[in-house]
Amino acid sequence: MASPELHRFTLPNGLRVVLAPDASAPVVGVSVHYDVGFRSEPEGRTGFAHLFEHLMFQGSESLEKLAHFRHVQSSGGTFNGSTHPDYTDYYQVLPSAALERALFLEADRMRAPKLTEENLRNQIDVVKEEIRLNVLNRPYGGFPWILLPAVLFKTFANAHNGYGDFVDLESATVDDCAEFFDTYYSPANAVLTVAGDLDVEATKALVEKHFGDVPARPKPERPSFAEPAPQGEVRHEHGDALAPLPAIAIGYRVPDPTTDIDGYLAYLVLAGVLADGDSSRLQQRLVHREGIVIDLNAGCGLFGPLEARDPDTFSITAIHAAEVEAAQVVAAIDEELQKLAQEPPSAEELAKVTARWASTMHKEHDRLTNRTLGLGSAELLFGRAELIYELPERIASVTVDEVSAAAKALRPDSRALLLVKPTGGAQ
C-alpha cells in the first residue's frame, strides 16, 4: 500500500502521538507501546513484564473488571496486548465511529489500572497456566526463544526467561506492581498510535481530551543492555521429555538495528537465502537432498525481525532425525555459510528472496492491526514510524556482497549452540 502521511505531536505530559490517516475503510486502529519489556525486569522477578501486561486488562479505578472487553467487543472491535524484549503493546481495532471509545479506554488504564491482591493472584494463575500450555506441556516448548538467550548471553537482562519462573511469579506483590507501573507506565515512556479512517484535527482534539490530564511522571532512564559477543563457541544441552526428535538452535549476534539498520537487513536477507522456501540453500541440502533434517528455520530476532534494540540475535534452528548426529547438521550449516562467504549469491537468487520479503511486508502492513502495531513499535524503538514503509525498498537495496559479508560474520568461534535432546519421558 502507499505510504500515508504521518502526523506527530507530543502532549505536555510527554506522551508521543503518531497519526496515520487512511480512509480506504471505515476502521481505525489504536495502539499504545510502552518502553518496557522482558529486559527491564528486576532480578528475582522473571516474567513480571508479561504478568503486568495481563493486569492491564483487569479493570481500572473507573471501570470494573472485563469492562474494557465489553466496550470493545460491543463496538464490533478486537483487542489484545503482548510483551516483547524491549516493549509492551496494547491495541484495539474498531469501526472508526468508535474511535473516542478506544482512546478513552487506553487513557483510562494509563491513568490508573486496578492493582489489587485479587487481580494479581488471579493473573499469576493465568500466566502459570499459559506457561504450562505453551512451554512445559508442549514438545520443544519455548524453543528457541526461552532457551537460547541463556546460552548466547551472560547478563540477566538478556539471558533470563521472559515468560517467568513460577517461584518469581508467585512472590510478586501489589507493591511491586505499583512500583512497576509508576516507573514504566508513564505517558512520557509511551507512544500512542492511531491509524486508519480518521480526521487529523478531530483525532488530535480527542487525544488531548482523554490523555491530556493523565498525570506526568518522569521518563525512566533506559540502561544499555549491550554486552560482548561470545568469545568462542558456547554449548548447552537441554533435555526435553516431550520432544520426539532432537533439535538444534545456533545463535549469533547481529548489528545494532538502531544504528545500522541496513547492516541488520543484510542478515535478514541472508536468512531468506539460507532457509526461506524449498529452493533455499539449507532446505535444498538438509531437507531435500540429504534428508537429515525434518524442520528448518533461520531469521533475525527471536520474536521476529526488528522487534528489539541491541543486542539482537540471528538464529538457525533445525529438528533432525534421531539417527543423525548434531555435529553432522552443524557441519553442513557451517559449510553452506562458508560457501556464501566465499562466493556471494547470484543476483537472481537474491532478487527472489528480496521480492518475497517485499511482498510479505506489503501484505502485512495492508492489515490495519499490523500496520498500527508496526508504526508504534518503529516509532518507539527507532524514532521513525515511517521505517515500516521504507523496509521493502531498503531490503531490495541489499547487495550480494553484503549478504556474503553477513555470512562470513557468522563464525563458529562466536556463537551459541543449543542442543535439545529427547529424554523419553513422554507416555
PADRENNU-231007 format. One record per residue (C-alpha): x, y, z; residue number from 0. Coordinates in steps of 0.25 Angstrom, whole numbers, padded with zeros to 4 digits. Example, Ala and Ser with C-alpha at 12.3 -4.5 7.8 and 13.67 -1.06 7.14 Angstrom:
0049	-0018	0031	0
0055	-0004	0029	1
END
This chain:
0000	0000	0000	0
0004	0014	-0002	1
0011	0021	0010	2
0001	0030	0017	3
0005	0044	0022	4
0009	0043	0037	5
0006	0054	0047	6
0013	0055	0060	7
0011	0063	0073	8
0015	0061	0088	9
0006	0065	0099	10
0011	0073	0111	11
0011	0060	0120	12
0021	0054	0110	13
0012	0045	0102	14
0017	0043	0088	15
0006	0042	0077	16
0006	0037	0063	17
-0006	0039	0054	18
-0006	0031	0041	19
-0019	0034	0033	20
-0025	0025	0023	21
-0039	0026	0018	22
-0039	0013	0010	23
-0048	0006	0020	24
-0057	0011	0032	25
-0048	0005	0042	26
-0038	0011	0052	27
-0026	0004	0060	28
-0021	0010	0073	29
-0009	0004	0080	30
0000	0009	0092	31
0014	0004	0093	32
0021	0005	0106	33
0036	0005	0106	34
0038	-0007	0116	35
0039	-0022	0113	36
0046	-0034	0118	37
0059	-0027	0118	38
0055	-0017	0129	39
0050	-0027	0139	40
0058	-0027	0152	41
0065	-0039	0156	42
0056	-0049	0164	43
0044	-0044	0156	44
0045	-0052	0143	45
0032	-0051	0135	46
0028	-0039	0142	47
0026	-0030	0130	48
0017	-0041	0124	49
0010	-0042	0137	50
0007	-0027	0137	51
0002	-0027	0123	52
-0009	-0037	0128	53
-0012	-0028	0140	54
-0015	-0016	0130	55
-0027	-0023	0125	56
-0033	-0025	0139	57
-0040	-0012	0141	58
-0037	0002	0145	59
-0041	0012	0156	60
-0053	0016	0148	61
-0056	0003	0141	62
-0059	-0011	0146	63
-0052	-0024	0142	64
-0056	-0028	0128	65
-0062	-0015	0125	66
-0051	-0012	0115	67
-0054	-0025	0108	68
-0069	-0022	0107	69
-0067	-0008	0102	70
-0058	-0012	0090	71
-0066	-0025	0086	72
-0079	-0018	0087	73
-0074	-0008	0077	74
-0070	-0019	0068	75
-0055	-0018	0071	76
-0044	-0027	0074	77
-0032	-0024	0084	78
-0020	-0031	0091	79
-0007	-0028	0097	80
0007	-0034	0096	81
0021	-0034	0103	82
0034	-0033	0096	83
0049	-0032	0100	84
0048	-0016	0099	85
0034	-0012	0099	86
0019	-0016	0103	87
0008	-0012	0094	88
-0007	-0011	0095	89
-0017	-0010	0083	90
-0031	-0009	0078	91
-0037	-0009	0064	92
-0051	-0004	0063	93
-0061	0003	0054	94
-0056	0018	0052	95
-0069	0023	0059	96
-0063	0016	0072	97
-0050	0024	0072	98
-0053	0032	0084	99
-0057	0020	0092	100
-0044	0013	0089	101
-0036	0026	0093	102
-0044	0027	0106	103
-0041	0012	0109	104
-0026	0013	0107	105
-0025	0026	0114	106
-0033	0021	0126	107
-0023	0009	0129	108
-0011	0018	0126	109
-0016	0027	0137	110
-0020	0016	0148	111
-0021	0001	0146	112
-0027	-0007	0157	113
-0016	-0013	0164	114
-0022	-0022	0175	115
-0017	-0034	0182	116
-0029	-0042	0176	117
-0026	-0037	0162	118
-0011	-0041	0164	119
-0013	-0055	0169	120
-0023	-0058	0159	121
-0014	-0053	0147	122
-0002	-0061	0153	123
-0010	-0073	0152	124
-0014	-0070	0138	125
0001	-0067	0134	126
0005	-0080	0140	127
-0005	-0088	0132	128
-0001	-0081	0120	129
0014	-0085	0123	130
0009	-0100	0125	131
0001	-0099	0112	132
0012	-0093	0103	133
0024	-0098	0109	134
0024	-0108	0120	135
0014	-0118	0114	136
0018	-0116	0099	137
0029	-0122	0091	138
0040	-0112	0089	139
0033	-0102	0098	140
0040	-0089	0098	141
0049	-0093	0087	142
0058	-0086	0084	143
0053	-0072	0090	144
0054	-0076	0105	145
0065	-0086	0104	146
0075	-0079	0094	147
0077	-0066	0101	148
0083	-0072	0113	149
0094	-0079	0105	150
0097	-0067	0096	151
0097	-0056	0106	152
0102	-0055	0120	153
0095	-0043	0127	154
0082	-0045	0134	155
0074	-0035	0125	156
0078	-0042	0112	157
0079	-0057	0117	158
0067	-0059	0126	159
0054	-0066	0124	160
0044	-0055	0120	161
0032	-0064	0122	162
0035	-0065	0136	163
0039	-0075	0147	164
0027	-0080	0156	165
0035	-0076	0169	166
0037	-0062	0164	167
0023	-0060	0159	168
0017	-0065	0172	169
0026	-0055	0180	170
0021	-0043	0173	171
0013	-0033	0181	172
0003	-0022	0179	173
0014	-0012	0183	174
0023	-0018	0173	175
0012	-0015	0162	176
0010	-0001	0167	177
0025	0002	0166	178
0026	-0004	0152	179
0014	0004	0148	180
0019	0017	0154	181
0033	0015	0147	182
0030	0010	0133	183
0016	0013	0130	184
0017	0028	0130	185
0012	0036	0118	186
0026	0040	0115	187
0030	0025	0113	188
0019	0022	0103	189
0015	0024	0089	190
0001	0025	0084	191
-0002	0022	0070	192
-0015	0024	0063	193
-0017	0019	0049	194
-0028	0017	0039	195
-0040	0025	0036	196
-0038	0038	0044	197
-0039	0053	0043	198
-0025	0058	0048	199
-0030	0070	0055	200
-0042	0064	0061	201
-0033	0052	0066	202
-0023	0061	0072	203
-0034	0068	0080	204
-0039	0055	0085	205
-0025	0050	0089	206
-0023	0063	0096	207
-0037	0062	0103	208
-0034	0047	0108	209
-0019	0047	0110	210
-0016	0061	0113	211
-0019	0060	0128	212
-0012	0047	0130	213
-0002	0051	0141	214
0012	0053	0136	215
0023	0045	0142	216
0038	0045	0139	217
0042	0036	0127	218
0051	0025	0133	219
0065	0025	0128	220
0067	0013	0119	221
0080	0006	0123	222
0089	0000	0112	223
0087	-0015	0111	224
0099	-0017	0102	225
0109	-0028	0104	226
0121	-0034	0097	227
0118	-0045	0087	228
0123	-0059	0091	229
0138	-0062	0091	230
0137	-0076	0085	231
0126	-0086	0083	232
0117	-0087	0096	233
0109	-0100	0096	234
0098	-0105	0105	235
0089	-0117	0105	236
0075	-0117	0109	237
0066	-0130	0112	238
0052	-0130	0107	239
0043	-0141	0111	240
0033	-0138	0101	241
0041	-0136	0089	242
0040	-0147	0079	243
0053	-0143	0072	244
0066	-0136	0075	245
0067	-0121	0071	246
0078	-0111	0069	247
0078	-0096	0071	248
0090	-0087	0067	249
0090	-0073	0071	250
0099	-0062	0066	251
0099	-0047	0069	252
0095	-0037	0058	253
0098	-0022	0056	254
0090	-0012	0065	255
0078	-0008	0057	256
0076	0005	0064	257
0090	0010	0058	258
0092	0001	0046	259
0078	-0003	0040	260
0084	-0006	0026	261
0095	-0015	0032	262
0084	-0022	0040	263
0075	-0024	0028	264
0087	-0032	0021	265
0085	-0043	0031	266
0070	-0043	0029	267
0072	-0045	0014	268
0083	-0056	0018	269
0073	-0063	0026	270
0064	-0064	0013	271
0075	-0069	0005	272
0078	-0080	0015	273
0064	-0085	0019	274
0052	-0078	0013	275
0045	-0087	0003	276
0048	-0100	-0003	277
0059	-0094	-0012	278
0067	-0088	-0001	279
0081	-0094	0001	280
0079	-0101	0015	281
0065	-0106	0011	282
0071	-0112	-0002	283
0083	-0118	0004	284
0078	-0123	0018	285
0063	-0126	0015	286
0062	-0130	0001	287
0076	-0136	-0003	288
0082	-0141	0009	289
0069	-0143	0017	290
0075	-0142	0031	291
0066	-0130	0035	292
0051	-0130	0038	293
0049	-0115	0040	294
0058	-0103	0038	295
0057	-0088	0040	296
0066	-0076	0040	297
0063	-0062	0044	298
0067	-0049	0051	299
0061	-0047	0065	300
0055	-0058	0074	301
0041	-0051	0073	302
0043	-0047	0058	303
0052	-0036	0051	304
0053	-0022	0057	305
0046	-0026	0070	306
0057	-0022	0079	307
0069	-0012	0080	308
0083	-0017	0082	309
0087	-0027	0085	310
0078	-0036	0076	311
0080	-0050	0070	312
0082	-0057	0057	313
0077	-0072	0059	314
0077	-0084	0051	315
0068	-0096	0057	316
0066	-0110	0052	317
0059	-0122	0056	318
0067	-0134	0051	319
0066	-0149	0050	320
0069	-0157	0063	321
0080	-0165	0056	322
0087	-0153	0051	323
0098	-0147	0060	324
0096	-0132	0063	325
0110	-0130	0059	326
0107	-0134	0044	327
0095	-0124	0044	328
0104	-0113	0049	329
0116	-0116	0040	330
0106	-0115	0028	331
0101	-0102	0032	332
0115	-0097	0034	333
0119	-0102	0020	334
0107	-0094	0014	335
0111	-0081	0021	336
0125	-0083	0017	337
0121	-0085	0002	338
0113	-0072	0003	339
0125	-0065	0010	340
0134	-0069	-0001	341
0124	-0067	-0013	342
0112	-0057	-0012	343
0099	-0062	-0016	344
0095	-0059	-0031	345
0086	-0047	-0034	346
0075	-0056	-0037	347
0075	-0063	-0024	348
0076	-0050	-0017	349
0064	-0044	-0025	350
0055	-0056	-0021	351
0058	-0054	-0007	352
0056	-0039	-0006	353
0043	-0040	-0015	354
0037	-0050	-0005	355
0041	-0040	0007	356
0035	-0028	0000	357
0022	-0036	-0004	358
0021	-0041	0011	359
0023	-0027	0017	360
0013	-0020	0007	361
0003	-0031	0011	362
0005	-0030	0025	363
0004	-0015	0026	364
-0008	-0015	0018	365
-0015	-0021	0030	366
-0019	-0009	0039	367
-0015	-0017	0052	368
-0001	-0020	0047	369
0001	-0006	0042	370
-0003	0001	0055	371
0006	-0008	0063	372
0017	-0007	0053	373
0017	0008	0053	374
0016	0009	0068	375
0028	-0001	0070	376
0036	0006	0060	377
0034	0020	0066	378
0037	0015	0080	379
0050	0006	0076	380
0056	0014	0065	381
0049	0028	0066	382
0044	0026	0052	383
0030	0021	0050	384
0031	0022	0035	385
0042	0012	0035	386
0032	0001	0032	387
0028	0007	0019	388
0043	0008	0015	389
0047	-0006	0018	390
0043	-0013	0005	391
0052	-0003	-0003	392
0063	-0004	0007	393
0063	-0019	0007	394
0063	-0019	-0009	395
0075	-0010	-0008	396
0083	-0021	0000	397
0095	-0025	-0009	398
0100	-0039	-0012	399
0113	-0035	-0005	400
0106	-0030	0007	401
0099	-0044	0009	402
0113	-0050	0007	403
0119	-0042	0017	404
0108	-0045	0027	405
0110	-0060	0025	406
0125	-0058	0027	407
0122	-0051	0041	408
0114	-0063	0046	409
0126	-0070	0051	410
0127	-0083	0059	411
0137	-0076	0069	412
0126	-0066	0073	413
0113	-0073	0075	414
0103	-0081	0084	415
0099	-0095	0081	416
0087	-0101	0088	417
0085	-0116	0087	418
0071	-0121	0090	419
0071	-0136	0094	420
0059	-0145	0096	421
0059	-0151	0109	422
0048	-0161	0106	423
0039	-0157	0118	424
0026	-0155	0109	425
0016	-0166	0110	426
END
